Each structure stands twice: as structure tokens, then as C-alpha cells.
Amino acid sequence: MLGWSGGDKQVVLFTLHAKLFALFLQVVSNLLIPDHEADAFNPPLSPLALHSPLDRIALFTFSGLARWDGAYFISIAEYGYVFEQMFAFFPLLPFFLNAISMPLRACLGLSAYSALLVSTAILNTLLSLLAALGLYRLGRHVLECEVLARHAALLFAINPATVFTIAAYSESLFASLTFWGLLSLERASTIPAAILLGLASAARSNGIANAGFAAYSVLRRFMRPGHFCSTSKTSLVVLAILLPSLAFQEYGRQLFCNLSPLHDVPDHMIRYGQSQGYRIRGVRGDLPRYCNTTLPAMYRHLQEFHWGLGLFKYYELKQIPNFLLAGPSVLLAASATLAFIYARPTFCLTLGLERKTKLSEVFVGFFRCSVFVYVTHMAAMLIIGLVFMHVQVLTRFLASSCPAFYWFAAHISLPEAQSKLAKISRVDACVSGDEGKVGNGVVTVLDTRSQDSGILKRRDNAKTFALARSKNSLSRMTKPENLNGKLRQILPHNSVVEQLVDWTLLTRTEQAVLAYFLGYAFVGIVFHCNFYPWT
């Protein structure tokens, strides 16, 4: 977190504005639109939940944050793991919610439920800031492109899964841990990477997929002389990622297979579980099949039994609307994968393990060699989501775990960044230096005084890049001093806001990306907080 730059401030401030507006929109839509009667987990409130005026204010303001899966996380934080299906939701978010809610209860006299709602808003806002900052710094390191990394982080602030970054979901927590953990892994900081990525796998089940990054790092280092020490250290990261998921499943198996008794669970929760036919901890009944297995199988059982997940099980005619809902995220991720393969076919075929030559890094931005593992990870997540999951979940699944999702969105939505190959003659708006006039256009030269000495070393073969652009395109991105008009004066100065202000000057691709991100963010908040099907 050291070395607070202008880009850091821009990303954090814009993300803060975006999240505060999202919370405000949640309040307004929850007030104006009646809740839908959804067939979803929605336990009754405790009789003590509204015992004070502050409780009623908290419920009025933030109740929209505890819908759908959010109701599970809040209940787990309040009562612990009471019902079997609760073990589909990993424990790190409830732990942090409890940690924040305790001083709120002590200082403000809030009930447990109200304090957890307020904790959700506070925690996820802070985590969103950390996630955006982590994505920005990770992008600078991997892409070696200031503008592309910054634009991607700004897009994260308004991503199509925005509602899940403010609601009682683990998306913000997982994204922040993952992005910072991957940055630590890129910097070969083994201990921080192990801690952060290990915590990420305690936040969401797909955290174990991050082991692929560490495994690829081990594979790359294994090809080099003197690899043993660094390979052993990175292997510890893989172990740290796998252990929390395995331990959590074993904990759940012990609770439900050994009939651990319930403690301090109120009667209204027990009655609700019985009315819904849930398997309740400590209540005798038929033992679930995972009790008879030696390998951890609880999570798989829960997904199959309670949510009907499995190989192509979601491919039904009635699910066509959900496939359409996931369509833009599928298209974006698939396009990113195909574009990278088209640009780097040999590199992809050899898994990036061939020995580098002087010409091996003539690409910059999204098509750098270092992006390969991130694109591969996103492609794997896409395939898993399409084959095994409820497909509408893909939007938040990709948006919370895949940096390449934002890098490609930024790549195609920045001026002059639509060509299929990002070669040395076109640097994907990778500008960080001074501007000069060239004919009727503007040339921007990369600043060789970069603060990152590693970037300088990797640019030795290329040295100075130049990019000729139209005056209008570049000024929209890099000249906040040229802003004019009342709208420009009250809005923050960054590339996303500039594109919104100059909407009519954008290409169709730029408009499509912004419309997708903002449209899904807006509609998702309005629908989700009123229990409409937006999960």
C-alpha cells in the first residue's frame, strides 16, 4: 500500500463515489418498489431485531442488502451454521461481519441483525476500494500499461455485478483478497501471497482455482536453473490455497454426521427450518451420503441436492432467459480468450514455456506474455460456469475473480484499441509520458522515468514507443484541464467519466462496454434488493 500515486487516488475516489451511489440507489429502489414474493431463503426476523429506533433506521436503509444469498450470510453471521445448505457459503465473510458488528452493537445499542446490515455496507464499501486498488496495481505490474490498468480498475467500480459488491455477498471480499494475492505472487512475495490467497479460498469455493496461478508459477520456475528453492516456496502457496476449503468441508461433515448439538439458536429459526424441510444440525434423521465418504464431498452434495447443479443440468428451455442474462459476460470472456489465442497462437500452444527471444515481447497491454495465465484462468472459469453452474451466476463469478475480464473490457473500450493485434506500433493507449505534436495528430511517448525499475528492464528492447492519435481521442483521456461545461465541472476527471460525457463521440464498441457495465449495475441493484430474480 506504500507509494500512493495519482492513479491510486483516482481509482479509489471514483470507486468510493460509485459504491456510495449504489447504496443510495438501493435505498431508493427498496423504498419505492414493493418486494417480490420469491421462493428463496428468507427466515423471519428475531423479535429483538427492531427493539430501538436505530434498528428501524438500519432496517429501512440497508434491508435490501440481505436478499437471496445475502440472507444466508447474515443468518450465518448471526446464528452460525444451523442448516445443512448453509455450508455452501464459506465462513470468512460472516467472520468479518461479526467482527465489525460487535462494536456497533456495544456503542449504538443495535440488535444483532441491524448491526450486521450496517456492517455489510461498511465492510463491502471498504473492500471494494481495496479490490479496485489491487486490480489497478496488478494491472500496472502485469500489463505494463498505466492507462489500460487504470481504465480497467475504473470499470471495476461500475462492473455489471455491482449489486453483489455492496450486498451481503462475498464478491468484494474475494476480489480484494484475490487481486492483492495475485499481485504478491507476481512480485514473488511468497508469504503474503499464501496468506491472501489462502484467505480467498476461505471466502469462496472457487478460491481453490487460484492454485492454478501458483502452479503455473511453479511450472515456469521449474524450467529455470536453480529452481528448487523458489519452486518449494511457491508450492506452499498451493497448499495454503487448498487447506481452508478442505478444512471447512471436514468441519461441516463433523457437525452433521456426528449430530453436534445446537447452542443458542432461537426457536424461530428452528421452526423455520422445520417448516421448509431443511436438515438441521443436531436433529436426528437419515445421514447424508457425504458421511460415508473419506474424501471431502459435502460441498458437491450441497450443490447437487439443494441447487440442482451438475453436468449440463441447467440446459433447459425454461432457463433461456438466464442464458440471455449471462450472454454479455460470456461474450466478453470468450472474445478475450479467442483474441489472445489469435494474437499469440504459438505462445498459447506451448503454454508460454518456450525460451524467450528478443522478439518474444513485441506486444504490450492485454496481449503481453504475462497475461496468458490470467486469460487461461478466465477461460477455465467460463467453461466451468457454462457446464456445471446456474449460468446467470457467471456475471458475478467472472467479475469477482478474473482480472482479465476487466483488462479486455478496457482494451476494447479505449480509443484506438480495437485492432486484433497489439503490436509495438500500437501500444493500447499505454501512455505515461509527455505529449508532442506530430502533423495534425498527437504523439505520446512513454516516460522512461517509470517508477518501476522492472518495467524499464523489460522495455530495453523496445525503448521508446510512440502512438499517433487524433487530438480528440487523446484529450478525452489525458487532458482534464480541457474539461468544460457544468457537467464536466461537477464530475470526477477520469477516462470512464470522459467517455460518458462524450458519449456521442464514442465508437459502438466503447458504447457497448459502458452500456453493459452501467446497465447491469443499475438494473441489478433495483431488481436484487427487491427480491426479483437477479442472482
N, C-alpha and C positions, 0 to 999 in steps of 0.2 A: 504493500500500500504506500510505500515511500515514493517520493518523486511525483507529487501531484501536479499534473500538466494542465494546459488549457483544454486539451481534448477530454481529459478526465472530468473536469468541471462541466464542460458542455454536455457530456453524456449523462452525468449524474443529475444535473439540474433538469434536463429535458425528461429524464425518466421519472423524477420526482413530480414534475408537473403532470405527466401522463397518468401516473398512479393516483394522484390526488383527484384528478378529473374523473378517473374511472370510479373511485369511491363515491364521489358526488353523484355521478350518473346512476350508480347502484342505489343510492338513497332515493333519488327522484323516481326512478322506474319502479322501485319497490313500493313507493307511496302511491303512485298513480295507477298502477296496473295490479289487478287482483291476482292472487296466486292461483296457479293451475293445480287441479287435484291430480297429482301424479302418483302413480303406483311405485313408490320409492320408499326407502328407509327414512322414516320421519317420526321418531319417538316423541312422546308427549314431554312437555317441559316439566321440570320439577316444580312442586308447589311453592318452593322458595325462590324460583327464578326471577320473580317480579316483586320482591318484597320492598323495594325502595324506588323513589322517583328516578334515581340514576340508572337503575336496572331497566326501567321502562324506556328511558332515553337511549340506552345502549341497544336495546332490542329494536327500537324504532329505526335506529341509524344503521345497524350492521347485521340485522337478521338475514338479509339477502346473501350474506357470505357463508351461511350454513345450509346450503341446498345440496341435494344429490350426494355425492361422495363427501362433501364437506360436513354433512350431518354425521357421518361415521367418524371423521377425525375429531369433531367436537365431542361426541359421545365417548370416544376412547380417552380423550384428554380428561374428561370429567369423571368417568366411572371405571376406566380400564377396559381390558378385553373381556367383555361379557358374553358376546355371541360369537359363534364359530366364524362367520363370514367376516368379522372384524379383522381377522388375521390376514386378509388381503391388503390391509393398509398398514404400512410399516411404521415403526414406533417413534422415529426421530422428530417428526412434526408435532405429535401430541406432547412429547417431552418438552420441546421448546415453548409450546403454547402454555403448558402448565408453569414453566419457569417464569414466564412473563406475567401470567395471571395472578400468581401468588401475591406479589407486592401491590397489584391493583386492588385485590380483594382487601388486603390489610389497610391500605391507605384510603381507599374510596368507599369501602364497605359494600362493594359489588357482590352479587351472587356469583357462584362458580360459572354458570352459563354465560352471564353478561360479561364477566371478566375475560372469558375465553373468546368471545366475539371481538371485544376491543383488542385483545392480544393478537388475534388474527390480522386485523387491519394494521396494527403497528409492525408486527413481525414481517408480514409479507411485503409491506412497503419498503422496509429496510433491506430485506433480502433481494427485492427487485433491483434496488440501487446497486447492491453488491454484484448481482448477476450481470447487469448491464456493463458495469465497470470491468468485471472479469472477462466478459466477451470482448470488450474493446481492447484490453491489453493482450489477450490471447490472439486476437486478430492482428495486432501490430507485430507480434512475435512470429506468427506463422505466415501471414500474407506479406509481411514487409511492405505494407501499403497503408499509410496513415489514413487517407481519405476513405478507402474501402472499409477498413476496420472501424472507423468512426461511424460511417453511414450504417453499417451492419448493426452496431450497438444501438444506434438511434432507432432503427427498425425494431429491435427487440423491445424497446419501450412501448411500442404500439402494436405488438405482434398479434396475430389472429387468435391466440389463446390468452389474451389479456385478462379475461374474467377469471381464469384459473390461477393467475399470478396474484390476485387480490383476495380471492375466496379462500376458504379453509381447505385448500388443496396443497399438495407437496411440491408443486411445479417450481415455485420461486426458490424454495429451499434446495431442491435437487439441482436446478440450473446454476445457482450460485456456487454450490459445492463442486459441481462437475467442471464448470468453466475455470475456477481457480485451481482445482486439482489438476486439470489438463495443462494449465499454464505452468504449474510446478513440475509436472512431468516433462514438459518441453525444456524447462530450464535445468533438468537433471537434479532437481531438489527432491530426493527420494522420500525423506521422512514427511515433509508437508504433503507430497502427492499421496502417500499411503494413508495419511490421516484424513485428508479431504475426500478422496475417492472412496475410502472405507466408510466414512460418514454418509456419502451419497448413496451407497448401497444399503444403508440403514434407513434411508429416506424413501426410496422407491425400489421396486423389484428389478426394474431394468438397469439399476446401477451396476449389476454384475457385467453388463455389456461393456462398461468402461475398462474391464480387464483386457479387452481387445487392444486398447491403446498401449497398455503396459506390455502386453505380449508382443505386439509389433515392435515396440522399442527394444525388447529383449532380442527379437529376431534380427533387427538391424545391427545391434551392437555385437551380436554373436558372430557376425560376418567380419568384424574388425579384429586386428591383432590386440592382444591384451584385454580381451573381453570379459574374462571371468568375474572380476570384482564388480564391474558395473552391471553385468547380467544378473549376478546374485542379488544385488541391491534392488534392481527393478523387479525381480521375481517376488520380492517381499511385498511390492505394491499389489501384485496379482493376488497374493494370499490375503492381504488386508481387505481387498475388494470382495472376495468370496466369503470370508468368515461371517460378517454380520448377517447376511441372508440365510446362511446355513444355521447359525445360532438362533435366529428368530423363528425359523420353522421348527426347530427342535423344541424351543420353548413352548410354542403353540401345541405341539404334539403332546408334550408332557402335561399341559393343562387339561386337555380334552380327553386324553387317553387314560390318565390317572385320576380323573374326576376331582381335580383340585377344587376345594370348597370356595364359595363366593364370600367375599367380605365387603361390607359397607356398600352394597348395591341396593338402591331403593326399590321398594315394591313395584312402583310404576314401571320401571324398566323390565323387571321380571314378568309382569303381566303383559307388557307389550310384546316381549319375545315369545311368550306362550301363545298369544293371540295370532302371531304371524307364523307360528310353527318353526321358529328358529331353534337350532341346537344351542342350549345354554350351558355354560361352564358349570360343572358341579352337579348337574341334573342327570340322573341315570337314564340310559337309553341304549340303542344299538351303537356299538363303537364304529366310528368311521373307518374306512378301509386304510387310511394312511397310518392307523395304529399298528397295522400288521406288516409294515414295510421297514426295512433297515435304512434305506436312503431317504433323505428329506423329500416328502411328496405332498405335504399339506397344501402348499400354495397352488400346485397344479390341480389338486382335488377341489379347492375352493373355486377356482376359475371355471372348471368344468361343471361342477354341481350347482353353484349359485349364479353364475353368469353365463353358462352355456357356451364357453369358449372351447375351441378345438379346431382341428384342421378343416378349413373351408366351411365350418358350421354356420357362419354368418351369411353365406351366399344364398339368400332367399329373395324372392321377388318383393316381399314387403320391406326389405331393407334397402331398396333402391334409393329412397330419399337420403339415407345415411351415407351411401356411397357418393351421391352427388355432393353432400355436405363436405365430405373429405376430399373431393375432387381437386380443388386448388392446391392443397398441401401435397397430395400425391403427384400432381403435375409438376410442382416446383422441385420436389425431391428427385423425381425421375429425370427431369430435364437437367438438373445439376449433375447427376451421375452420368448420363449419356454425353453431356457436353465435355466432362472431364475425360471420359474414355476416348471421345473423338479427338480431343486435343492432345492426349498423351497415350496413344494406344500401346506403344512398346513399353512404356513405363508401367502401365497397368498390367500388361501380360506378365511382366517379370516381378510384379508386386513391389516395384521400387527397390529391388535388392541388387540391381546391377551397379557396377562401379561407375561413379560419376565421371563425366568428361568435362572439358572446358565449355562445351555447348549444352550440357545437360540442364542448365538452369537459365534458358533464354526466355522463360515465361516468368511473369510476375503476377501478383494478385491471386485470384482464385485458382489459376492453373499452375501454381508452384508445386514442386515435388512434395513439399511438406503438407500440402492439403490432401494428398491421396488417402491417408488413413482416416481423415475426417469424412471424406466422401464415401469411403467404404463402410464406415460405421453408419452413416445415414442410410445408405442403400440397404444394409442389413436390417436396420430398424424399420424401414419401409416394407421390406418383404415380410418380416415377422408380423407387422401390423396388418398387412393385407391378407395374410394366410391364416393367422390364428386369433386375431383380436376383433372386438367391435370396431368396425372401420372408422366410425366417426371420432374415435379417440385419437386417431392418427395425428390430428392437428396439434393437440397439446403434447402428444407423445414426442413428435419431432421438434416442436418449438421449445420444449424444455430440456432437450438432451443433445441436440445436434447443432454445433456452431456452423457447420457447412450450410445449413438451412438459411441462415441469415447472410452468410458470405455470398452465396449465389444470388439471393434476392437483391443484395446491394450491388453485386456485379452487373446484373441486367437492368437495374433501375438507375444507375448513374449515367450521366451523359457520356456518349462515345464508348459505351461499354457493352455494346450488343453483339460484336463480332464473335464468331465461333472460336477463334484462336487468339489468345492473349500473348502476343509476341513482343519482342524487345522494342518494336517500333510503336507499340500502343500499350501504355502502362496502366490501363484500367483506372485512370484518374488518381494514380499514385503520386500525388503532389505533396511536397512538404517544403518547397523552397521558394525561390523568388520568381517573379514573372517578368517577361520581357516581350517586346513587340516583334513579331515576325510577319511581315507583309500585312495582310488585313486581319490576321488572327493573333492569338496569344500563345506564347510558348512558356511552359512551366518546366523548370529544371529541378530535378530532385536535389535537395540540400544534402551535400556530402558531409555536413557537420552534424549528422544524426547523433542523438544521444546514445544510441545503441551501437557499441563498437562491433558487435557480432554482425549487425546489418552491413556495416562498412566492409567487413571482410568478405561477406558473401556477395557483395556487389563489385568486387575488384575487377572481374572480367567485363562487367557492363559499364562501370564507372558512371557516366552521366547520361541520364535519359532525358529525352525531350518529347513533349507532346504538344502538337499544334491543335488548338481548339478554336471554336468560334468564341467571340467575345461574350456572347450572351450566355452560353452554356457554362463557361468557367466563372463568370461573375455571379451566377446564381449560387455557386458552391463556395466560392472563396473570397468574396468581397462584401462582407456585411456592411461596410461603410457606404455602399451604394444603395442600401435599402431606403425606400421612401414610401410615403403613404401612411395613413393612420394604422392600417392593419399590420404593416411591417414593423411599426414602432412599438406595438404592444406585444408582439410575438417574439419568442427567442430566436436568435440567429443561428441556424444550423441548416444542413443540406435538406433534411426532411421538410422543415417548415418552408424553406425557399421553394421547394418543388410544389408544395401545396398552394403557396401564394401565386406561383407562376404555372398553375395547372394547365392552362390552355397552350402553353409552350412546350409541354412535355410530349414525349413520344407515347404511343399506345402501350408499349411495354412498361414504361415508367408509371403511367396512369393505372395500368392493371395491377401492378405490385402494390401501390399505395391504396387503391380501392379495395383490394383483397385484405390487406392488413387492417385498415381502418374500419372497413365494413364488418368484418368478422369480430373485431374488437367491440364495436358499438352494439351490434345485434346480439352478440354473445352475452354481454352484460345485461341487457334488457331481458333476454329470454331466461338466462340461467337463474338470476336472482328471484324470479317469479315461478320457479319450478317448471318452466317449459322445457321441452326436450333439447337441451344443449349441453351435452356432457363430453 
